[in-house]
Amino acid sequence: MINKSNLKIARKVLCLMFGTGSQEVAVRAKRMIFEYLNSLEPFQMRIYDTHLKSSYYDELIPYFIQLNPQRAELIRTNPQEFPLIANHLRLESIPPITSTPGTGQFLSQGKLLFIASLKEIRDSIIKAVTPLLSSQLEAKLAQLNIQLIDDKIYVFLVRSLAGGVGSGSIDELTFLVRDELQKLLQNRSRFILIDILIRPEPFESHVQDKEKIWANAGVAITTKAEYNNFHRKYRAKYYENLIIEMGGKGADFNFLISNRNISGETDRTESGSTILTLEEVYELIAHFIFLHYTPMIGNFYEYFANIEHESHVEIRGQPAIFSSFGLLILKFPARLINEYLKHVFAIKILKHLLEGGEQCYQ
């Protein structure tokens, strides 16, 4: 039985994170959620990359799905044995794929790694969603004094447009996730798919070839825009038993994340621009995920509910929210949090004064 005096509310959350940068987001979001609930229920996460960072290995290994560089190199060097993949990719133009971490910002290598590991990715998504659909989940949460606010599953895709692994998975990944979730849920519960894409700006000081990361981002965004057109349909058939249907709305929300903010609310420079470090961008995204997981602050969720409602309007063959895709920058809602904390502190101070009587004024 739930003890309402110490009740904590939460939502079902599934995070699918691609690339080295997403590991930073994963470890931050995981720690925030565990600190709040002292539990990771009902939170599921999967991290996809060629390698795990050694500093996070023990903490993230239960959630890690390795993209297979050996299989990707086998496909690259033997196109005649993989005709379906060779029909989609110019395998001869892809640089050799080694066992070193990452892809060196090569989008084509990231694309091939994604395709080579596609079956493992699909199976891992199914395995991650299954606990969120368990009939015993609510009873398990009640024992932890946690109550679900709704039956929706909030699915976050986190990746960078700058590197190869993140940009190489656009946009087949979005439609693969949507298709698998629709099969699994069978209208039993609803899901909201949120695509978080980190722009190249935060990575500029960390790479030597800035033109390469901007080229990756340009190709990825162009591809995403094309696949999200309602008036066109695409079929990606890389294996006989695995076909990805694309066209129309992929994600319910698309967020482009930068490290620059020109609102002037939290200025750091004389020009009125706030430039965040890459670590602060990771922290920003982790907070965004956490605030969806635990809807406790102000009207933060209602704002996104309004966006969701507007996104069903079609403009030029695309969802209305997608028409402003290039203008969307995720920002931590500092003003709402400050107002909430002022309200909480004011109540505590007033209560202390009333209970303490004259002693409070001494």
Secondary structure, 3 states (H helix, E strand, C coil): CCCHHHCEEEEEEEEEEECHHHHHHHHHHHHHHHHHHCCCCCEEEEEEECCCCHHHHHHHHHHEEECCHHHHHHHHHCHHHCHHHHHHCCHHHCCCCCCCCCCCCCHHHHHHHHHHCHHHHHHHHHHHHHHHHCCCHHHHHHHCCEEEEEEEEEEEEEEECCCHHHHHCCCHHHHHHHHHHHHHHCCCCCEEEEEEEECCHHHHHHCCCHHHHHHHHHHHHHHHHHHCCCCCCEEEEEECCEEEEECCCCCCEEEEECCEECCCCCCCCCCCCEECCHHHHHHHHHHHHHHHHCCCCCCHHHHHHHHHHHCCCEECCEEHHHHCHHHCECCCCHHHHHHHHHHHHHHHHHHHHHHHHHHHHC
